[in-house]
Amino acid sequence: MDMMRGFRYLFLFIIACVLVYAFRQLVPEKPLVRAISIGTAYMGLLYFAAALSIGPLNLILSRRNPVSSLLRRDLGIWAALLAIVHTLVGLQAHMGGRFIHYFIYPPGESHAIPFRTDAFGLTNYLGLICTFIMIALLCLSNNRSLRMMGASSWKKWQRLTYFLALAIPIHGLVYQLLEKRIGLYTVLLLAITLTIFAVQMSGFIKYQRIKTSRQ
């Protein structure tokens, strides 16, 4: 890793820590575990949105748009790391830390199927799927994977980010409804999500125009 990239890693780490700490100070009434869980979720979503926006912005600004860039890759890596932290911490925020009950009904509740099918369970399954996808993409975020898979196959895996762009906000919104946190949290979540889709749509329109002009 060159010095410039090392400084970027340090910068992204410091920004994440500062903003998570600031979030904690804004909601001192929340338990520490829950505050860290929510803070890392939003910080990870911000980095994820930034990573997704680089490609479309390059198209909009008529800049070179490589298959992979270090800035986009590093933002994605930090988004994945924060998602992992969010998952590990978040599994301690409810059910007395018994994370198995996030996915299976607690003892004493009679259900034909033990796997949770209520809103709490389903959104936890969705969040877990998103985390596994993030880990998979994290493992592919290197030049060796790009060379071994080839640009076309590697890019197909990266398109899983479009699923994440839809699934992550749904997961967050359901939790806000369950925890009755509709308000500023919701505005922030929707603002980030709408920005992602607006930039993606603008990039797609620009791509179609370029493609049409070349025909």
C-alpha contacts under 8 A as a table, 3 or more apart, distances in Angstrom:
res1	aa1	res2	aa2	distance
1	M	5	R	6.35
1	M	6	G	6.48
2	D	5	R	5.47
2	D	6	G	6.23
3	M	6	G	4.92
3	M	7	F	6.19
4	M	7	F	5.17
4	M	8	R	6.29
5	R	8	R	4.92
5	R	9	Y	6.21
5	R	70	L	7.99
6	G	9	Y	5.11
6	G	10	L	6.27
7	F	10	L	5.02
7	F	11	F	6.01
8	R	11	F	4.95
8	R	12	L	6.10
9	Y	12	L	5.23
9	Y	13	F	6.10
9	Y	74	D	7.28
10	L	13	F	5.05
10	L	14	I	6.11
11	F	14	I	5.16
11	F	15	I	6.12
12	L	15	I	5.17
12	L	16	A	6.12
12	L	75	L	7.94
12	L	78	W	7.47
13	F	16	A	5.19
13	F	17	C	6.21
13	F	78	W	7.88
14	I	17	C	5.10
14	I	18	V	6.02
15	I	18	V	5.17
15	I	19	L	6.10
16	A	19	L	5.36
16	A	20	V	6.06
16	A	40	T	7.76
16	A	43	M	6.27
17	C	20	V	5.22
17	C	21	Y	6.01
18	V	21	Y	5.12
18	V	22	A	6.03
19	L	22	A	4.86
19	L	23	F	6.03
19	L	39	G	7.60
19	L	43	M	7.42
20	V	23	F	5.04
20	V	24	R	6.26
20	V	36	I	6.72
20	V	39	G	4.88
20	V	40	T	6.33
20	V	43	M	7.23
21	Y	24	R	4.99
21	Y	25	Q	6.39
22	A	25	Q	5.09
22	A	26	L	6.33
23	F	26	L	5.07
23	F	27	V	6.48
23	F	35	A	7.39
23	F	39	G	6.10
24	R	27	V	5.37
24	R	28	P	5.96
24	R	32	L	7.54
24	R	35	A	5.70
24	R	36	I	7.05
24	R	39	G	7.38
25	Q	28	P	5.40
27	V	30	K	5.84
27	V	35	A	7.28
28	P	31	P	7.65
30	K	34	R	6.51
30	K	35	A	5.98
31	P	34	R	5.43
31	P	35	A	6.21
32	L	35	A	5.09
32	L	36	I	6.12
33	V	36	I	5.31
33	V	37	S	6.12
33	V	89	V	6.30
33	V	90	G	7.19
33	V	92	Q	7.03
33	V	93	A	5.89
34	R	37	S	4.96
34	R	38	I	6.19
34	R	89	V	7.68
34	R	90	G	6.69
34	R	93	A	5.43
35	A	38	I	5.29
35	A	39	G	5.94
36	I	39	G	4.97
36	I	40	T	5.93
36	I	86	H	7.43
36	I	89	V	7.23
37	S	40	T	5.52
37	S	41	A	6.19
37	S	85	V	7.63
37	S	86	H	4.83
37	S	87	T	7.45
37	S	89	V	5.59
37	S	90	G	5.06
37	S	93	A	7.81
38	I	41	A	5.04
38	I	42	Y	6.37
38	I	86	H	7.26
38	I	90	G	7.98
39	G	42	Y	5.43
39	G	43	M	6.16
40	T	43	M	5.02
40	T	44	G	5.82
40	T	82	L	5.58
40	T	83	A	6.99
40	T	85	V	6.99
40	T	86	H	5.45
41	A	44	G	5.23
41	A	45	L	6.17
41	A	82	L	6.89
41	A	83	A	6.27
41	A	86	H	5.65
42	Y	45	L	4.96
42	Y	46	L	6.19
42	Y	189	L	7.76
43	M	46	L	5.08
43	M	47	Y	6.41
43	M	79	A	7.64
43	M	82	L	7.24
44	G	47	Y	5.22
44	G	48	F	6.04
44	G	78	W	7.06
44	G	79	A	4.34
44	G	80	A	7.07
44	G	81	L	7.85
44	G	82	L	5.10
44	G	83	A	5.91
45	L	48	F	4.88
45	L	49	A	6.01
45	L	79	A	6.65
45	L	192	I	7.75
46	L	49	A	5.10
46	L	50	A	6.22
46	L	79	A	7.79
46	L	192	I	7.09
47	Y	50	A	5.03
47	Y	51	A	6.15
47	Y	75	L	5.50
47	Y	76	G	6.75
47	Y	78	W	6.92
47	Y	79	A	5.23
48	F	51	A	5.13
48	F	52	L	6.22
48	F	75	L	6.69
48	F	76	G	5.85
48	F	79	A	5.25
49	A	52	L	5.15
49	A	53	S	6.13
49	A	192	I	7.04
49	A	193	T	7.83
49	A	195	T	7.94
49	A	196	I	5.81
50	A	53	S	5.13
50	A	54	I	6.57
50	A	72	R	7.82
50	A	75	L	7.05
51	A	54	I	5.71
51	A	71	L	7.79
51	A	72	R	4.81
51	A	73	R	7.29
51	A	75	L	5.41
51	A	76	G	5.76
52	L	55	G	6.66
52	L	56	P	7.73
52	L	72	R	7.62
52	L	161	T	7.89
52	L	196	I	7.12
52	L	200	Q	7.83
53	S	56	P	5.59
53	S	57	L	6.00
53	S	196	I	6.69
53	S	199	V	6.20
53	S	200	Q	6.89
54	I	57	L	5.20
54	I	58	N	6.15
54	I	72	R	6.57
55	G	58	N	5.20
55	G	59	L	6.55
55	G	65	N	6.20
55	G	203	G	7.70
56	P	59	L	5.09
56	P	60	I	6.16
56	P	199	V	6.32
56	P	200	Q	5.84
56	P	202	S	7.05
56	P	203	G	4.12
56	P	204	F	7.21
57	L	60	I	4.93
57	L	61	L	5.98
57	L	199	V	7.17
57	L	203	G	6.57
58	N	61	L	5.23
58	N	62	S	5.86
58	N	63	R	4.74
58	N	64	R	6.42
58	N	65	N	5.75
59	L	62	S	4.92
59	L	63	R	6.03
59	L	64	R	7.60
59	L	65	N	6.83
59	L	203	G	5.89
59	L	206	K	6.50
59	L	207	Y	6.81
60	I	63	R	7.73
60	I	202	S	7.18
60	I	203	G	5.83
60	I	206	K	6.08
66	P	69	S	6.38
67	V	151	A	7.03
67	V	155	K	7.42
68	S	72	R	7.12
68	S	73	R	6.92
69	S	72	R	5.38
69	S	73	R	6.03
70	L	73	R	4.94
70	L	74	D	5.90
71	L	74	D	5.17
71	L	75	L	6.19
72	R	75	L	5.26
72	R	76	G	6.18
73	R	76	G	5.06
73	R	77	I	6.13
73	R	141	S	6.34
74	D	77	I	4.95
74	D	78	W	6.27
75	L	78	W	5.26
75	L	79	A	6.10
76	G	79	A	4.94
76	G	80	A	6.16
76	G	138	L	7.54
77	I	80	A	5.16
77	I	81	L	6.22
77	I	138	L	5.82
77	I	141	S	7.27
78	W	81	L	4.96
78	W	82	L	6.05
79	A	82	L	5.27
79	A	83	A	6.13
80	A	83	A	4.95
80	A	84	I	6.24
80	A	131	T	7.65
80	A	134	M	5.23
80	A	135	I	6.52
80	A	138	L	6.45
81	L	84	I	5.14
81	L	85	V	6.33
82	L	85	V	5.01
82	L	86	H	5.99
83	A	86	H	4.95
83	A	87	T	6.15
83	A	131	T	6.43
83	A	134	M	7.53
84	I	87	T	5.10
84	I	88	L	6.21
84	I	131	T	6.44
84	I	135	I	7.89
85	V	88	L	5.19
85	V	89	V	5.98
86	H	89	V	5.30
86	H	90	G	5.55
87	T	90	G	5.00
87	T	91	L	6.08
87	T	127	G	7.93
87	T	128	L	7.65
87	T	131	T	7.34
88	L	91	L	5.50
88	L	92	Q	7.21
89	V	92	Q	5.47
89	V	93	A	6.89
90	G	93	A	5.13
90	G	94	H	7.64
91	L	94	H	6.75
91	L	97	G	6.39
91	L	98	R	7.72
91	L	99	F	5.28
91	L	102	Y	7.59
92	Q	95	M	7.61
92	Q	96	G	6.90
92	Q	97	G	4.11
92	Q	98	R	7.16
92	Q	99	F	6.67
93	A	96	G	7.19
93	A	97	G	6.32
94	H	97	G	5.92
94	H	98	R	7.73
94	H	99	F	7.80
95	M	98	R	5.55
95	M	99	F	6.91
95	M	101	H	6.71
95	M	102	Y	7.40
98	R	101	H	5.97
98	R	102	Y	7.73
99	F	102	Y	5.31
99	F	103	F	7.64
100	I	103	F	5.72
100	I	104	I	6.05
101	H	104	I	4.72
101	H	105	Y	5.56
101	H	106	P	5.56
102	Y	105	Y	7.58
102	Y	116	R	7.68
102	Y	120	F	7.33
102	Y	121	G	5.84
102	Y	124	N	6.48
103	F	115	F	5.92
103	F	116	R	5.40
103	F	121	G	5.32
103	F	122	L	7.93
103	F	124	N	6.84
103	F	125	Y	6.92
104	I	114	P	5.53
104	I	115	F	4.47
104	I	116	R	5.09
104	I	121	G	7.58
105	Y	109	E	6.50
105	Y	111	H	7.82
105	Y	114	P	5.74
105	Y	115	F	6.32
105	Y	116	R	5.62
106	P	109	E	6.05
107	P	110	S	7.91
111	H	114	P	5.97
113	I	116	R	7.68
115	F	121	G	7.85
116	R	120	F	7.73
116	R	121	G	4.75
116	R	122	L	6.82
117	T	120	F	7.87
117	T	121	G	5.67
117	T	122	L	5.73
118	D	121	G	5.34
118	D	122	L	6.09
119	A	122	L	5.21
119	A	123	T	6.03
119	A	174	V	7.36
120	F	123	T	5.57
120	F	124	N	6.30
120	F	174	V	7.91
120	F	175	Y	7.54
120	F	178	L	7.45
121	G	124	N	5.09
121	G	125	Y	6.27
122	L	125	Y	5.09
122	L	126	L	6.24
123	T	126	L	4.92
123	T	127	G	6.06
123	T	170	I	7.91
123	T	171	H	5.29
123	T	174	V	6.74
123	T	175	Y	7.53
124	N	127	G	4.96
124	N	128	L	6.08
124	N	171	H	7.52
125	Y	128	L	5.05
125	Y	129	I	6.21
126	L	129	I	5.15
126	L	130	C	6.28
126	L	167	A	7.05
126	L	171	H	6.58
127	G	130	C	5.05
127	G	131	T	6.24
127	G	167	A	7.85
127	G	168	I	7.00
127	G	171	H	6.12
128	L	131	T	5.02
128	L	132	F	6.28
129	I	132	F	5.17
129	I	133	I	6.26
130	C	133	I	5.11
130	C	134	M	6.13
130	C	164	L	6.28
130	C	167	A	7.29
130	C	168	I	7.05
131	T	134	M	4.97
131	T	135	I	6.20
132	F	135	I	5.05
132	F	136	A	6.19
133	I	136	A	5.02
133	I	137	L	6.17
133	I	160	L	7.47
134	M	137	L	5.15
134	M	138	L	5.99
135	I	138	L	4.89
135	I	139	C	6.23
136	A	139	C	5.20
136	A	140	L	6.51
137	L	140	L	5.00
137	L	141	S	6.20
137	L	157	W	7.42
137	L	158	Q	6.88
138	L	141	S	5.17
139	C	142	N	7.48
140	L	145	S	5.47
140	L	146	L	7.37
140	L	154	W	7.93
141	S	145	S	7.17
141	S	146	L	7.94
142	N	145	S	5.66
142	N	146	L	6.58
143	N	146	L	4.98
143	N	147	R	6.15
144	R	147	R	5.19
144	R	148	M	6.12
145	S	148	M	5.13
145	S	149	M	5.92
145	S	154	W	7.56
146	L	149	M	5.44
146	L	150	G	5.57
146	L	151	A	6.09
146	L	154	W	5.91
147	R	150	G	5.29
147	R	151	A	7.35
149	M	152	S	7.78
149	M	153	S	5.72
149	M	154	W	5.67
150	G	153	S	5.70
150	G	154	W	5.99
151	A	154	W	5.14
151	A	155	K	5.91
152	S	155	K	5.22
152	S	156	K	6.41
153	S	156	K	5.12
153	S	157	W	6.68
154	W	157	W	5.41
154	W	158	Q	6.49
155	K	158	Q	4.89
155	K	159	R	6.41
156	K	159	R	5.25
156	K	160	L	7.49
157	W	160	L	5.76
158	Q	161	T	5.95
159	R	162	Y	5.70
159	R	163	F	7.66
160	L	163	F	5.28
160	L	164	L	6.54
161	T	164	L	4.83
161	T	165	A	6.09
162	Y	165	A	5.00
162	Y	166	L	6.71
163	F	166	L	5.39
163	F	167	A	6.01
164	L	167	A	4.93
164	L	168	I	5.53
165	A	168	I	5.99
165	A	169	P	7.04
165	A	193	T	7.30
165	A	196	I	7.61
166	L	169	P	5.99
166	L	170	I	6.62
167	A	170	I	5.17
167	A	171	H	6.17
168	I	171	H	5.10
168	I	172	G	6.21
169	P	172	G	4.97
169	P	173	L	5.93
169	P	189	L	6.74
169	P	190	L	7.65
169	P	193	T	6.81
170	I	173	L	5.12
170	I	174	V	6.13
171	H	174	V	5.41
171	H	175	Y	6.43
172	G	175	Y	5.23
172	G	176	Q	6.28
172	G	189	L	7.66
173	L	176	Q	4.99
173	L	177	L	6.29
173	L	186	T	7.00
173	L	189	L	7.77
174	V	177	L	5.10
174	V	178	L	6.17
175	Y	178	L	4.97
175	Y	179	E	5.96
176	Q	179	E	5.18
176	Q	180	K	5.60
176	Q	181	R	4.69
176	Q	182	I	5.74
176	Q	185	Y	7.68
176	Q	186	T	7.33
177	L	180	K	4.94
177	L	181	R	6.34
177	L	182	I	6.36
178	L	181	R	7.83
181	R	185	Y	6.72
181	R	186	T	7.60
182	I	185	Y	6.42
182	I	186	T	5.51
183	G	186	T	5.27
183	G	187	V	6.39
184	L	187	V	5.05
184	L	188	L	6.20
185	Y	188	L	5.24
185	Y	189	L	6.14
186	T	189	L	5.04
186	T	190	L	6.01
187	V	190	L	5.25
187	V	191	A	5.92
188	L	191	A	5.07
188	L	192	I	6.23
189	L	192	I	5.41
189	L	193	T	6.17
190	L	193	T	4.99
190	L	194	L	5.86
191	A	194	L	5.29
191	A	195	T	6.07
192	I	195	T	5.14
192	I	196	I	6.30
193	T	196	I	5.16
193	T	197	F	6.44
194	L	197	F	5.15
194	L	198	A	5.93
195	T	198	A	5.04
195	T	199	V	6.08
196	I	199	V	5.41
196	I	200	Q	6.10
197	F	200	Q	5.00
197	F	201	M	5.92
198	A	201	M	5.17
198	A	202	S	6.13
199	V	202	S	5.09
199	V	203	G	6.12
200	Q	203	G	5.12
200	Q	204	F	6.13
201	M	204	F	5.01
201	M	205	I	6.17
202	S	205	I	5.17
202	S	206	K	6.24
203	G	206	K	5.09
203	G	207	Y	6.09
204	F	207	Y	4.98
204	F	208	Q	6.20
205	I	208	Q	5.16
205	I	209	R	6.29
206	K	209	R	5.10
206	K	210	I	6.26
207	Y	210	I	5.13
207	Y	211	K	6.08
208	Q	211	K	4.97
208	Q	212	T	6.02
209	R	212	T	5.11
209	R	213	S	6.13
210	I	213	S	5.17
210	I	214	R	6.40
211	K	214	R	5.35
211	K	215	Q	6.70
212	T	215	Q	5.36
